[in-house]
Amino acid sequence: MTSSASNKDLALLILEQVENSSSSAKFWEKSLPIVQQFFKLESLVVLQSVPPEWKRVGHAGELPKDPPIQLAAEALDKFAPSRSGTWIALPLDQKQVILMNGSLSDDRLQGLQVMLASIHQIVEGQQQRARRIRRLEKILEITHAWGQSECMQSLLEAMAEAATELLAADRASIFLWDKANKMLVGRPALGIKADGELRIADNTGIVGQVVQTREPRRVGGGMDDNQIARKIDQETGYHTRTLLCVPLIGPQGQCMGAFEVLNKKEGLFTDEDEQGLIELAAHAAVALENTQQWQELLSKHQLLVEEAAEGLQLIGESAVIGAVRSTIRRIADTDLAILVLGENGTGKEIVARSIHYLSRRRDQPFIAVNCAALTETLLESELFGHEKGAFTDAHETRAGKFELATGGTLFLDEIGDMSLSGQAKMLRVLEDKTIVRVGGSQSIHTEVRILAATNQDLGKMVREKRFREDLFFRLNVVSLELPPLRERGEDVFLLSEHFLENFCRNMGRNKPQFSTAAKKKLLEHPWPGNIRELRNLMERLAYLTSGDRIEADDLAFINAGAGGDALHFDFNASLADATRDFQQKYIKQTIENAGGNMSKAAKRLNLHRSNLYRKIKQLEMGIGDEDDDEDS
């Protein structure tokens, strides 16, 4: 790196590592050498305060035997850079500090602190959202298991075990409130003999405070140790260092007791831990009432998934994907209409979601509409909504996609398949920014950003009078063309590794490695189904191979249809059942032979795509769902 490189260049280089890092440790592993080379430092160490110790998060250069811990503590205490000899300590947040050994002026030091602290905040934010999603997914899994329990004791034990696992704690207890006798009954109370119960007065210790105030409490770190009920420790022979306790609030708002976890295995209990235990306690209360109401958690999980989509990334290192990423960054935080072009399965919807979550609209809805699946009669109702009684099946008023996307982004997938009359209605809404529900008369203002996608040549369709020129210009303010997988070179390996690792992780098996011959076969395959075809192949490999190595022979079916799913007939079946069975198998085989490309499959079947969708739905095949179409 030349001496003329600016802090801006450094910031861009480090920001690239944010995109390519799956964890905070990976980010520092990639970023610290860049900082070291840029400022010609001897060494750098990122430390995290985990009282009463310090944990090394990452380093570059020669790892010092005795880093100046006191200097790091001083920088955190005053939250400002500190110097001692050639060592400099820069606080990143309230827990992490970066130690640098080398020469650096105060001016450059100040700029470096602001930049690293800001980027660190981005990384931590992404990791925090990812952790919360994993935690909520785990809670969903746990609470589902609770619903199968018929024994109160086993249910309470399962709750305690779940809390210790979820929060990385040593022990847990559920205290049920015997309000009539002013007692709290702790079960399971580990370390207590007989029936495992611990009975204490309902005004005793932290647990008593939580029940009386209905407020969570955290204790630990030495400053408030005197609040811990040491008498209970003496009874159990257990030493409590840290404690987190939240109230158990029942479905009717009544306080049923408290949920307590003890001694976090590393450091102190955090805000995230508290929120996680609150969520778990809410479901524990419902389970104790023998109900299974998870809707609130599901909706929160979905919201967090959408927030974490800010970290969506296009996997690949090819020049064409690099150019796509660069364009996305430039256009994301605008309100420009964008037309995403590319073959089916190239990732058009992923690009659209990336644009949305990188924009100022990220906290608002992202609504996707598959235009190919909308018949002429459904178009207006689906997009603009309808009033109750507007038509035979309109039993209630329903908002359309434009209303649902208000303030956010409306993604019109396969826009080229929309009929000319539908295009005219769409153009009118885009120009007037108002809609009228079917059967209604009131104009409703809409404020949405429009992203559209297609695998067709809209310019050619305009010339052939199959697509409105005025709508084309409305949608095509900026166009973004995605390359087919066959033109992305060795990106196929990165994508293969990504998909295979995910599928193997879900199965609980180690990811096998590709042989040289297998990689050659992957590279030579034309991938007519693009990324979707590759993803499906990796899923098959994860389930159908058992060794630690994938050979070229394991890819023998890469160009084949489902040979094992030949058309066999049950001659004892009625003609209607046999006909239905044949249609199901024939359509499924045709879709697989087309690499999952619904347009190609429909063409081979001599059907319009919307008719193919209806046929699939009629046959209850469970494939080709319009909301999950084409990996657009």
Secondary structure by P-SEA (a helix, b strand, c coil): ccccccaaaaaaaaaaaaaacccaaaaaaacaaaaaaaacccbbbbbbbccccccccccccccccccaaaaaaaaaaccbbbbcccbbbbbccccbbbbbcccccaaaaaaaaaaaaaaaaaaaaaaaaaaaaaaaaaaaaaaaaaaacccaaaaaaaaaaaaaaaacccbbbbbbbcccccbbbbcccccccccbbbbbcccccaaaaaaaacbbbbbccccccccccaaaaaaacccccbbbbbbbccccccccccccccccccccccaaaaaaaaaaaaaaaaaaacccccaaaaaaaaaaaaaaccccccccccaaaaaaaaaaaaccccccbbbbbbcccccaaaaaaaaaaacccccbbbbbbccccccccccccccccccccccccccbbbbccccccccbbbbbcccccccaaaaaaaaaaaaacccccccccbbbbbbbbbbbbbccaaaaaaaaccccaaaaaaaacbbbbbbcccccccaaaaaaaaaaaaaaaaacccbbbbcaaaaaaaaaccccccaaaaaaaaaaaaccccccccccccccccccccccccccccccccaaaaaaaaaaaaaaaaaaaacccaaaaaaaacccaaaaaaaaaaaccccccccccccc
